[in-house]
Amino acid sequence: MEATLFSGWVYDHLQGYALRLAVGDPGRLKAITAAKKKSDALDARMLANLLRCHLFPECFMAPSTVREAAPRVALPQQDGA
């Protein structure tokens, strides 16, 4: 699965059904999977090969309790320097 706005929600719901669930770094996946010919079948094969060879660019998924608290944490405002 590629990291998106809703990947945390999807990750939480799929976690109980998978032996292992990996979320990919979209920037690094784009660089790896860039091809002239694109299709879902080719993309799935490429991702499967990356996982099989332990080359999948996985990103860290924080626990759901941390992800739920993150929107409540305010970042300091920066002056328009």
C-alpha positions in Angstrom: 0.0 0.0 0.0 1.3 3.5 -0.8 1.1 6.2 1.9 -1.7 8.6 1.3 -4.0 10.8 3.4 -6.1 7.9 4.5 -3.4 5.2 4.7 -3.5 5.2 8.5 -7.2 4.3 8.5 -6.8 1.6 5.8 -3.7 0.3 7.7 -5.7 -0.1 10.9 -8.5 -1.9 9.2 -6.4 -4.3 7.2 -3.9 -5.1 10.0 -6.1 -7.9 11.4 -6.3 -9.7 8.0 -2.6 -9.6 7.0 0.4 -11.5 8.3 2.5 -8.5 7.3 1.3 -5.1 6.1 3.7 -2.7 4.5 3.1 1.0 3.6 5.4 2.3 0.8 7.1 5.7 0.7 5.3 7.3 -2.3 8.4 9.4 -3.4 10.7 6.4 -3.4 8.1 4.1 -5.0 7.6 6.6 -7.8 11.3 6.6 -8.6 11.5 2.9 -8.5 8.3 2.0 -10.5 8.6 4.7 -13.2 7.9 3.0 -16.5 6.7 3.8 -19.9 4.2 1.0 -19.8 1.9 1.2 -16.8 -0.9 -1.1 -15.7 -2.2 -2.4 -12.4 -0.9 -5.9 -13.2 2.6 -4.6 -13.9 2.6 -2.3 -10.9 1.4 -5.3 -8.7 4.2 -7.5 -10.1 6.8 -4.8 -9.4 5.6 -4.2 -5.9 5.6 -8.0 -5.2 9.1 -8.3 -6.6 10.3 -5.4 -4.4 8.7 -7.1 -1.3 10.2 -10.5 -2.2 13.7 -9.1 -2.6 13.4 -7.0 0.6 13.8 -3.8 -1.5 10.3 -2.3 -0.9 10.8 1.3 0.3 8.6 1.0 3.5 7.7 4.0 5.6 7.1 3.9 9.3 3.5 3.7 10.5 3.1 5.2 14.0 0.7 3.4 16.3 -2.9 4.5 16.0 -2.8 6.2 19.4 0.0 8.4 18.2 -1.6 9.1 14.9 -4.9 10.1 16.6 -3.1 12.5 18.9 -1.0 14.2 16.1 -3.8 16.6 14.9 -4.2 17.9 18.4 -0.5 18.9 18.7 0.0 22.5 17.5 3.1 23.4 15.7 4.7 26.8 16.6 3.9 29.6 14.1 6.8 30.9 12.1 7.1 34.6 11.4 7.0 35.4 7.7 10.8 35.8 7.5 
